[in-house]
Amino acid sequence: MKDFVLNIVRALVDHPEQLRLVELAGDRLTVLELRCSAEDVGKLIGKNGRTVGAVRTLLGTVAARQGRRAMLEIVE
C-alpha cells in the first residue's frame, strides 16, 4: 500500500524528493502519514479536498482487497 500511494502522490507534487510516508500498521488498520513540502500541500488536498479524497478512495479499495482498512493523513 505504501508504494501504491507514493507512486500516485509523486505524480501530483512539484518536489517529490521531499515526500516522506510513514506506515503505522495495526491488526486490521494501517495508518499512512504523508509529509511533503509546504508548497505541495495544496496540490495534494485539491479543491474542496477532492484530490486527497480520490487517493483515499483508491487506498481503501487496495486495502479492502487485502482484508484490511487504511487511512491516509497529510501531516504538516
N, C-alpha and C positions, 0 to 999 in steps of 0.2 A: 504494500500500500504506500509506503514511503516513497519508493521510486516512481510510482504512478503519479503521485501528487507533485513531486519535483519536476517531472517531465512536463506537466501541464503548466505549472507556475513559471518555469524558466522561459516559456514562450511568451508570457504576458508582461514580464518586467524588463526594465532597461539595464538593471545591474544584477544579473543572475549570479555573479560571483559572491554577492553579499547574502545570498539566501542561506538560512540555517533552518533545518527541520528536525525537531526532536520528537521521537516516538515514545510515548509512555503507554506500555501495554499492560492491561489487566487481564482478568479471567476471560471476559467476553467483550470488553470495551477497550478500544485503543484511542488515545487522545494524541493528535498530531499538533504540535505547537510550531507555527511558522514565524520566523523572524526575517525581516527584509529591510532594505533601505527605506528611510523616511519618505523619499520621493516616490517609491513604488507602492506604498500602502494604498493610495487612492486608486491606482490601476488594478490592484488585486480585489478591492472591495467593489468597484464599479458603481454605476448609478443605482441608487437605492439598494445596494448590496446584491445586485443581480449576478455579477461575475463570481463572487465568492459563494453565492447560493448555488450556482451551477456546478462549481467544483465540489461543493459539499454533497450535492445530489449524486454526482459520479462516484465520489468516495464512498458514499453509503451503499451504492449498488455493488461496488467491488467488495466491500466488507461483508455484505449480505451473502454474496456467493461463497465466502469463506466461513459463513456461520458466525459472524462477529458483528459488532457495531463499531462505528468510527465517528469521531468528532474532529473537526478542523478548527483551530483557533489561531487568529492572527495576533501576535504579540508585538507590541511596540517596544 
